[in-house]
Amino acid sequence: MAAAKDSFRISSPLTGQTVPLEQVPDEVFSKKVLGDGLAIRPVEGKIYSPVNGEISSIAETKHAYGFTSDDGLEILVHFGLETVSLQGQGFTPHVKEGDRVKTGDLVAEVSAMWWPTS
């Protein structure tokens, strides 16, 4: 049996400024209902793979991507607030469930109209 790792490397899935999760104006995130993490105020509309692994899920609305890393971590990358209501408009996935990805691979692009510029 392999020894458990004490730490893992997760790269940023977005370019931008980090924000503590507790400061996100949505209790699902700020209260860590979905688990620990951080928020990023994006400066571009591109989502990258944070790990080497597999795309385990893509929300029907294309705003959230699940990853299972080669180390067994399960990671959710969720883009924006209130993005479910967009029903996928403005989101262009470049992957599908089951695809293998490497850290830094482009996973999806988001139209500039849906990400903040300030």
N, C-alpha and C positions, 0 to 999 in steps of 0.2 A: 504494500500500500504506500502511495506517495505521501510524503510529509506535507502538511498544510502550509501554505505560504502566509507569511506575516504581513505582506504588503503586495499591492498590485499597482500597475501603471495604467492609468486611464488618461488619454489625451483629450484636449478640449474638442468638442464636436462643432463649436462655433467660434468665429473670431469676434471678440468684443470684450467688454468689461464685466468681470465677475461681480455678483451680488449675492450676499448671504441669502439662503433659501427662506429664512425667517422674514425677510423684507419683501417677499413676493406677495402682491395683493390678491392672493387666492389661497384660501385656507387648506385646500387639498395639498398644496405645495408647502406653504409656510408652517403648517402643523405636521409636516412630514408623513402624511397619510400613506403616500406611496414609497416612503423610505427616505434616507438621507441623500443629500446632494447639494447642488448649488445652482444658481441661475446665472445666465449670461445675457447682458444687454447687447444684442448683435449689432455689428457695423456692416454686415453684408448678409445676403440671403442664401447662404450655403450651409448645408449640414454635412459634416464629415464623420466617418466612423471613429469612435473614440478608442476602439480596441481591434485586435485581430480576433476574428470569430465569425459568427453567423448572424444573419438578420432573422430574428425569431418571430417578429411581428411587425406589421405596418397597420396603423389605424386606417379604417375605411376613409377617413377624412384626410389622410396623408400628412397629418401634422405631428405624428408621434411614431417613433421607431424603436423597436425592442432589439437588443443585441444580447447574444450569449457569447461571452468571450471564451477563448481557448482555455482560460484558467477557470471557467465555470461561473464567472460573474454574470449576473443578469442586470442589464443597464437599460434605462428608458431615457430617450432623448425626445423631449416634448418641445415643440416650437410655438411660442406665443401664448397669450392669454385670450380666452374666448375664441380660439381658432376652430373649435368643433363646429361652431355655427357657420363657418365658411364652406363647409361640406366639400373640402378639397380644393376649392377655387384658389388659384395662385400657387399651389404646391405641385412640383414636378419631381416624382421619385425617379431615381436612377438605379434602383435595386428592387428586388422582389423577395418575399419570404423564402428562406432557405438558401439565399445567396451567401457565399463566403466573401468576407471583406477583410481588408487590412487597415490598420491604423492610418488615418488620413485619407482614405478613399472617399470620393464625393458620393454621398448617399442621396441627397435631394437638394433641389433649389426652390427658393421661395421668392415669389414676385415682390419687388421692392415696395409695392403698395401695402404689404402686410407686415413689414417689420419697421420698427421705430428708427428714425434718423436723428433723434436728439436724446 
